[in-house]
């Protein structure tokens, strides 16, 4: 792959990376929402365990801090989820979530504060077990969001280590190594889970991209089935598949439009110039039909080469003549508008025929063709109505 191709692919690669991250974060937030019951249960168990212990002002304050941290974390996660769903920049919301998780880790570690004198061994052990389980649960929930996850584990380790060091009479210093091993083990496990989540998110994004490409290809195929690929107008196939005598009402006219001396334009200026002329003429036709959109469905076709057809609906004979004249003048202005081709002249001969009620399209089209040939015979660059 060339350097230019690599540069062209960079935006798509960056966009895909953002989509993968978005899917991973949405998965994490969904896990966090589904784990809400377990989180509430953890807070409740901590609260009940503290309540069963002898009164302790510090432990009560730590419990209140834990509850406040839980509410803060829920608010930060909800705010982040809304921004993700709305595809808005995360920015400050990510920093808020990081701060919330650091606070979570610190408040969970504070619950390891030595139990007050008189507390049973069962309540003290229950408190410690619940804390470790909650830390593990949160780490796995945040598996795909490494910064908040590691921030929580880091703050938990720092505060837990500080408690162990400041209470040598209650905690053996060996607990520092235990806490370190616990944090590292949980971190490794959560990181592996995060990689699996990212891989699943990448697969989701790739499948979505393939689906979008398939839908685009099908839409393009359908477009080519009914449209001329150069001009975007309807093609001959659309004309004869959709039209029938029963499907049309009164006040319809056919305009057969043939660009004059188009072969000479190709011979003198090249086929690229010819393509530009066809596109510009098609734009003029589209503009003219768009002005009558309130009258009904005005359709334009490229029948092949330099020949076009317009079906006007809901217009009388005088209005059809006016539209044809406007079209003739608009096409005559194509040459000067293509400044890349000096002295390029483009004109068109236009034949008009009424498409009578119950009349076959072929018969009406034949009369408009004859009128177009008469316009050419009379000197080109003019409009003629079928007899």
C-alpha positions in Angstrom: 0.0 0.0 0.0 1.3 3.4 -1.0 1.8 6.4 1.4 -1.1 8.2 -0.2 -3.4 5.2 0.3 -2.2 5.0 3.9 -3.1 8.6 4.5 -6.5 8.1 2.9 -7.2 5.2 5.2 -6.2 7.1 8.3 -9.5 8.9 8.9 -11.4 5.6 8.5 -9.0 3.8 10.9 -9.3 6.6 13.5 -13.1 6.5 13.1 -13.2 2.7 13.5 -11.0 3.0 16.7 -13.4 5.6 18.1 -16.4 3.3 17.3 -14.6 0.3 19.0 -14.0 2.4 22.1 -17.6 3.6 22.1 -18.9 0.1 21.9 -16.6 -1.0 24.7 -17.6 1.8 26.9 -21.3 1.2 26.2 -20.7 -2.5 27.2 -19.0 -1.4 30.4 -21.8 1.0 31.3 -24.4 -1.7 30.5 -22.5 -4.0 32.8 -22.3 -1.3 35.5 -26.1 -0.8 35.2 -26.9 -4.5 35.4 -24.5 -4.8 38.4 -26.5 -2.1 40.2 -28.4 -4.7 42.3 -25.1 -6.3 43.4 -23.6 -2.9 44.2 -26.6 -2.0 46.3 -26.3 -5.3 48.1 -22.7 -4.7 48.8 -23.5 -1.2 50.3 -26.3 -2.7 52.3 -24.1 -5.5 53.7 -21.4 -3.0 54.7 -24.0 -0.8 56.4 -25.6 -3.8 58.2 -22.2 -5.1 59.3 -21.1 -1.7 60.6 -24.4 -1.4 62.4 -23.8 -4.7 64.2 -20.5 -3.4 65.6 -20.0 -1.3 68.7 -20.5 2.4 67.9 -17.5 4.0 66.1 -17.5 7.6 64.9 -14.7 7.0 62.4 -16.3 3.9 60.9 -19.7 5.6 60.7 -18.1 8.5 58.9 -16.3 6.1 56.5 -19.6 4.4 55.8 -21.3 7.7 55.0 -18.3 8.5 52.7 -18.8 5.1 51.0 -22.5 5.8 50.4 -21.7 9.3 49.0 -19.0 7.8 46.8 -21.6 5.2 45.5 -24.1 7.9 44.6 -21.3 10.0 43.0 -20.2 7.0 40.8 -23.7 6.3 39.7 -24.2 9.9 38.7 -20.9 10.0 36.8 -21.6 6.8 34.9 -25.1 7.9 33.9 -23.8 11.2 32.6 -21.1 9.4 30.6 -23.6 7.0 29.1 -25.9 9.8 27.9 -22.9 11.5 26.2 -21.9 8.3 24.6 -25.4 7.6 23.3 -25.7 11.1 21.9 -22.2 10.8 20.3 -21.0 13.9 22.1 -17.4 14.4 23.2 -16.7 12.8 26.6 -14.0 15.2 27.7 -14.8 16.4 31.2 -17.1 13.4 31.9 -14.2 11.0 31.7 -12.3 12.9 34.2 -15.3 13.0 36.5 -15.7 9.3 36.3 -12.0 8.8 37.0 -12.3 11.0 40.1 -15.4 9.0 41.1 -13.6 5.7 40.8 -10.5 7.0 42.7 -12.9 8.0 45.5 -14.6 4.6 45.3 -11.3 2.8 45.8 -10.3 5.1 48.7 -13.7 4.8 50.5 -13.7 1.0 50.1 -10.2 0.8 51.6 -11.3 2.9 54.6 -13.9 0.2 55.4 -10.9 -1.9 56.3 -10.2 0.4 59.2 -9.7 -1.8 62.3 -13.0 -2.8 63.9 -13.8 -1.2 67.2 -13.1 -3.0 70.4 -15.8 -5.5 71.2 -16.6 -6.3 67.6 -16.9 -9.9 66.8 -14.5 -11.7 64.6 -17.3 -12.6 62.3 -18.4 -9.0 61.7 -14.8 -7.9 61.1 -14.1 -10.7 58.7 -17.5 -10.1 56.9 -16.6 -6.4 56.5 -13.2 -7.3 54.9 -14.7 -10.0 52.6 -17.4 -7.7 51.4 -14.9 -5.0 50.6 -12.7 -7.4 48.6 -15.7 -8.8 46.7 -16.9 -5.3 45.8 -13.4 -4.2 44.7 -13.3 -7.3 42.4 -16.8 -6.7 41.1 -16.1 -3.1 40.2 -12.8 -3.9 38.6 -14.4 -6.5 36.3 -17.2 -4.1 35.5 -14.6 -1.4 34.5 -12.6 -3.9 32.5 -12.9 -2.0 29.3 -12.2 1.4 30.9 -8.5 1.0 32.1 -7.9 4.5 33.5 -10.8 4.6 36.0 -10.2 0.9 36.8 -6.6 1.3 37.6 -7.3 4.6 39.4 -9.7 2.8 41.7 -7.3 -0.1 42.4 -4.4 2.3 43.0 -6.3 4.4 45.5 -7.6 1.3 47.2 -4.0 -0.1 47.5 -2.6 3.2 48.8 -5.2 3.7 51.5 -5.2 0.1 52.5 -1.4 0.1 52.8 -1.6 3.3 54.8 -4.1 1.7 57.2 -1.9 -1.4 57.6 1.2 0.7 58.3 -0.5 2.9 60.8 -2.0 0.0 62.8 0.8 -2.4 63.3 -0.8 -3.7 66.5 -3.9 -4.8 64.5 -2.4 -5.7 61.1 0.7 -7.8 60.4 2.9 -6.0 57.9 2.6 -9.1 55.7 -0.8 -7.8 54.8 0.9 -5.3 52.6 2.1 -8.0 50.4 -1.3 -9.7 50.5 -3.0 -6.4 49.5 -0.5 -5.9 46.7 -1.0 -9.5 45.4 -4.7 -9.0 45.6 -4.7 -5.7 43.7 -2.3 -7.1 41.0 -4.3 -10.3 40.5 -7.6 -8.4 40.2 -5.9 -5.9 37.8 -4.5 -8.7 35.5 -7.9 -10.5 35.5 -9.8 -7.3 34.7 -7.3 -6.3 32.0 -7.8 -9.7 30.3 -11.6 -9.3 30.5 -11.2 -5.8 29.0 -9.3 -7.2 26.1 -12.1 -9.7 25.4 -14.6 -6.8 25.6 -12.6 -4.8 23.2 -12.3 -7.7 20.8 -16.1 -8.2 20.9 -16.6 -4.5 20.3 -14.2 -4.6 17.4 -16.2 -7.5 15.9 -19.4 -5.6 16.4 -18.1 -2.5 14.7 -16.7 -4.6 11.8 -20.0 -6.4 11.3 -21.9 -3.1 11.4 -19.4 -1.7 8.8 -19.9 -4.7 6.5 -23.7 -4.4 6.9 -23.5 -0.7 6.0 -21.3 -1.5 3.0 -23.7 -4.2 1.8 -26.7 -1.9 2.2 -24.8 0.8 0.2 -23.9 -1.7 -2.5 -27.5 -2.8 -2.7 -28.7 0.8 -2.9 -26.2 1.5 -5.6 -27.3 -1.5 -7.6 -30.9 -0.4 -7.3 -29.9 3.1 -8.3 -28.2 1.8 -11.4 -31.2 -0.5 -12.2 -33.4 2.6 -12.6 -30.9 5.4 -13.2 -28.5 6.5 -15.8 -25.1 6.4 -14.1 -23.7 9.5 -15.7 -26.5 12.0 -15.3 -28.6 10.4 -12.5 -31.8 10.8 -14.5 -34.1 7.8 -14.9 -33.1 5.4 -17.7 -35.1 3.8 -20.6 -35.8 0.7 -18.5 -37.6 2.7 -15.9 -39.6 4.5 -18.5 -41.1 1.3 -20.1 -41.4 -0.7 -16.8 -43.4 2.0 -15.0 -45.6 3.4 -17.7 -49.0 2.1 -18.8 -52.1 3.8 -20.3 -54.1 3.1 -17.1 -51.6 4.8 -14.9 -51.8 8.3 -16.2 -54.3 11.1 -16.0 -55.2 14.0 -18.4 -52.9 17.0 -19.0 -49.7 15.2 -19.7 -47.1 16.1 -22.2 -43.9 14.5 -23.5 -40.8 16.6 -24.3 -38.3 14.8 -26.5 -35.0 16.6 -26.2 -32.1 16.0 -28.5 -28.8 17.8 -28.2 -27.8 19.3 -31.6 -24.5 18.1 -33.3 -23.4 16.3 -30.2 -21.1 14.0 -32.2 -19.2 17.1 -33.4 -18.8 18.2 -29.8 -17.2 14.8 -28.9 -15.0 14.9 -32.0 -13.8 18.5 -31.5 -13.5 18.7 -27.7 -13.2 15.1 -26.6 -15.6 12.7 -24.8 -14.8 14.3 -21.4 -16.3 17.5 -22.7 -19.3 15.5 -24.1 -19.9 14.0 -20.6 -19.8 17.5 -19.0 -22.3 18.7 -21.6 -24.6 15.8 -20.8 -24.4 16.4 -17.1 -25.0 20.1 -17.4 -28.0 19.5 -19.7 -29.4 17.0 -17.2 -29.0 19.6 -14.4 -31.0 22.1 -16.6 -33.7 19.5 -17.1 -33.9 18.7 -13.4 -34.1 22.4 -12.5 -37.0 23.0 -15.0 -39.0 20.0 -13.7 -38.4 21.0 -10.1 -40.2 24.2 -10.7 -43.4 22.2 -11.4 -43.2 19.8 -8.5 -46.4 21.2 -7.1 -48.3 20.1 -10.2 -47.5 16.4 -9.8 -44.6 14.0 -10.4 -42.4 15.4 -13.1 -40.0 12.8 -14.4 -36.9 13.1 -16.6 -35.1 10.3 -18.5 -32.0 9.9 -20.5 -33.0 7.5 -23.3 -29.5 7.1 -24.5 -26.7 9.1 -26.0 -27.7 12.7 -26.3 -31.5 12.0 -26.2 -33.7 12.9 -23.2 -37.3 12.7 -22.4 -39.4 14.7 -19.9 -42.9 13.7 -18.9 -44.8 16.8 -17.7 -47.8 16.1 -15.5 -50.6 18.6 -14.7 -49.7 21.2 -17.3 -51.7 22.3 -20.3 -50.4 22.9 -23.8 -49.3 26.5 -23.3 -47.4 25.7 -20.1 -45.7 22.7 -21.8 -44.5 25.1 -24.6 -43.2 27.5 -22.0 -41.3 24.8 -20.2 -39.8 23.6 -23.5 -38.7 27.1 -24.3 -37.1 27.6 -20.9 -35.3 24.3 -21.3 -34.0 25.3 -24.8 -32.6 28.5 -23.4 -31.1 26.8 -20.4 -29.3 24.2 -22.6 -28.1 27.0 -24.9 -26.4 28.5 -21.8 -24.5 25.3 -21.1 -21.7 26.1 -23.5 -20.6 29.4 -22.0 -20.9 27.9 -18.5 -18.2 25.3 -19.3 -15.3 27.7 -19.4 -12.8 25.0 -19.7 -13.9 24.6 -23.4 -13.5 27.7 -25.4 -16.1 28.5 -28.1 -18.2 25.4 -27.0 -21.8 25.8 -28.3 -24.6 23.6 -27.1 -28.2 23.7 -28.4 -31.1 21.4 -28.3 -34.1 20.6 -30.5 -37.3 19.8 -28.6 -40.4 18.1 -29.7 -43.7 18.3 -27.8 -46.6 15.9 -27.9 -49.7 15.5 -25.7 -49.9 12.1 -24.0 -53.7 11.5 -24.4 -55.8 9.7 -21.9 -55.7 5.9 -22.6 -53.0 6.4 -25.3 -50.1 4.0 -25.4 -46.8 5.5 -24.4 -45.1 4.3 -27.6 -47.7 6.2 -29.7 -47.2 9.4 -27.8 -43.4 9.0 -27.8 -43.4 8.5 -31.6 -45.3 11.8 -32.1 -42.9 13.7 -29.9 -39.9 12.1 -31.7 -41.4 13.2 -35.0 -41.8 16.8 -33.7 -38.2 16.7 -32.5 -37.0 15.7 -36.0 -39.1 18.5 -37.5 -37.3 21.0 -35.1 -34.0 19.7 -36.4 -35.1 19.9 -40.0 -36.2 23.5 -39.5 -32.7 24.5 -38.4 -32.2 23.1 -34.9 -32.2 24.9 -31.5 -36.0 25.3 -31.6 -39.2 23.8 -30.2 -41.9 22.0 -32.3 -45.3 20.6 -31.3 -46.6 17.4 -32.8 -49.5 17.9 -35.2 
